[in-house]
Amino acid sequence: MAKSQKPAAEKAGNPKIESARGKLGVMIPGMGAVATTFVAGVEAVRRGLASPIGSLTQMGTIRLGKRTEGRFPKIKEFVPLAALDDLVFTGWDPFDDDMYTAARKAGVLERDLLDQVKPFLSSVEPRPAVFDRNYVKKLDGHHVKKGKNKMELAEQVRADIRDFKKSSGASRLITMWCGSTEIFLEPTAAHQSVKAFEKAMQQNDEAVAPSMIYAYASLMEGVPFANGAPNLTVDLPVMHELSRKNEAPICGKDFKTGQTLMKTILAPGFKARLLGLNGWFSTNILGNRDGEVLDDPGSFKTKEESKLSVLEHILQPDLYPELYDKFSHVVRINYYPPRGDNKEGWDNIDIFGWLGYPMQIKVDFLCRDSILAAPIVLDLVLFLDLAKRTSELSGRGIQEWLSFYFKSPMTVPGLYPEHDLFIQLMKLKNTLRHLKGEELITHLGLEYYD
Ligand SMILES: NC(=O)c1ccc[n+]([C@@H]2O[C@H](COP(=O)([O-])OP(=O)(O)OC[C@H]3O[C@@H](n4cnc5c(N)ncnc54)[C@H](O)[C@@H]3O)[C@@H](O)[C@H]2O)c1
């Protein structure tokens, strides 16, 4: 190995990042298709049965210094990340299926692979959930916690967290929401401060959704929280306050997979070449439980808001009114059981070029939702843990550098989110370079011609 490619751990003096030694406990509210595909996948990779394809932390490299220096370490060698062997798991779900049974029902991974990791998967059983049908109308699970108010439920989740830490021997924890999409909610007075939120929980205020109870409990325990759904959950002043105060980083919302991933790849290309847009019609058919939940108008509205915001932000109609003013953007999700987790996303894109001449692009993406989401979950777990161990990041609250993974990235209030996948990747990698005292890469490159 060249001297410059030494693993990060071997490099001298990096006082800012604590070591990743010890077990990392991953706690997952929502043990459905995404969660089981992620956990089964980690175990399959650990046992050498499959490769972690799609995961930046496992397969990605990072260029350091000038192109001529030839320094391209793997990301996992450049920054100290938890090893896959050190991950331990627990979760919550309103259905009491263990992870093997839940994975079989989700129908994402083949039985042959699942059977090879069966003893491990069967050992992960859900804890009773904080669940309320008013927030996810299409589900009716009975494996749920009982309490006289929402504060009591939060206390029970906190007790679960402490119990898991002790019983698993984990030195650090992460909470990763892989639960269903809740009904559309907007911030209210109850979300504006910790004090107001705690009072609202005592009073069983309907502004407090179950996902917020897990988030509150995690942040109170100093545990980072990532939100894979478009729910409001941590995108609230109360959670920002708790996250900063308790040095428990947060990020979200809504994993960027499938159709929105394609949008954030294609739209920056149109803008780069100054091609105009008249309209973008997107429709999906999917048949998994997520699709069933999204069949409810309340849950769909939450998803729709998340999916719609992407194009406006990338195309910047304010700066390019001639190209992007008033384009029509329609998103549909249709629940169609025969497809299971294998979604089909169709896009019809009406663009225009030189002298205004119209053209059309059709994209038909036959994708697998949970296969695209699982590596995102893994990367978020490892990067959030890195953030927690990094003095410069742990007290900052929102981790905007993780926008790369989300349809609706979180930012501080007043700052517009960055949706362009390539800018997001540069932001992520430059953050890692910055943490390790490496030069940021600007791609200027004039010095090669001096
Ligand atoms: N798969 C993707 O590509 C993708 C992309 C973006 C976002 N998401 C979001 O990720 C989430 C998970 O997706 P999925 O395909 O695994 O869905 P899923 O329906 O298979 O799993 C969700 C699980 O959450 C459980 N749940 C619901 N409310 C809960 C609560 N209050 N506490 C604990 N568990 C609860 C459900 O019982 C279910 O087992 C969904 O919100 C989905 O919208 C998925």
The ligand as an ORCA input file, in Angstrom:
! r2SCAN-3c Opt
* xyz 0 1
  N     -38.419      1.465      0.058
  C     -38.170      2.650     -0.394
  O     -37.609      2.817     -1.470
  C     -38.538      3.843      0.424
  C     -38.125      5.081     -0.056
  C     -38.434      6.215      0.682
  C     -39.107      6.097      1.862
  N     -39.536      4.888      2.297
  C     -40.291      4.856      3.525
  O     -39.709      3.947      4.398
  C     -40.726      3.443      5.251
  C     -40.624      1.922      5.282
  O     -40.910      1.388      3.998
  P     -41.224     -0.173      3.838
  O     -41.318     -0.443      2.393
  O     -40.305     -0.939      4.684
  O     -42.689     -0.236      4.470
  P     -43.372     -1.460      5.251
  O     -44.818     -1.154      5.262
  O     -42.922     -2.768      4.723
  O     -42.750     -1.344      6.722
  C     -43.135     -0.348      7.608
  C     -43.296     -1.001      8.965
  O     -43.530      0.036      9.917
  C     -44.425     -0.491     10.866
  N     -44.974      0.637     11.616
  C     -45.964      1.485     11.291
  N     -46.154      2.384     12.279
  C     -45.255      2.090     13.240
  C     -44.972      2.633     14.516
  N     -45.662      3.679     14.970
  N     -43.980      2.095     15.247
  C     -43.264      1.024     14.784
  N     -43.502      0.466     13.596
  C     -44.493      0.983     12.836
  C     -45.414     -1.292     10.048
  O     -46.127     -2.236     10.821
  C     -44.475     -1.954      9.043
  O     -44.024     -3.221      9.506
  C     -42.056      3.950      4.703
  O     -42.451      5.083      5.432
  C     -41.705      4.352      3.303
  O     -42.547      5.370      2.801
  C     -39.257      3.748      1.604
*
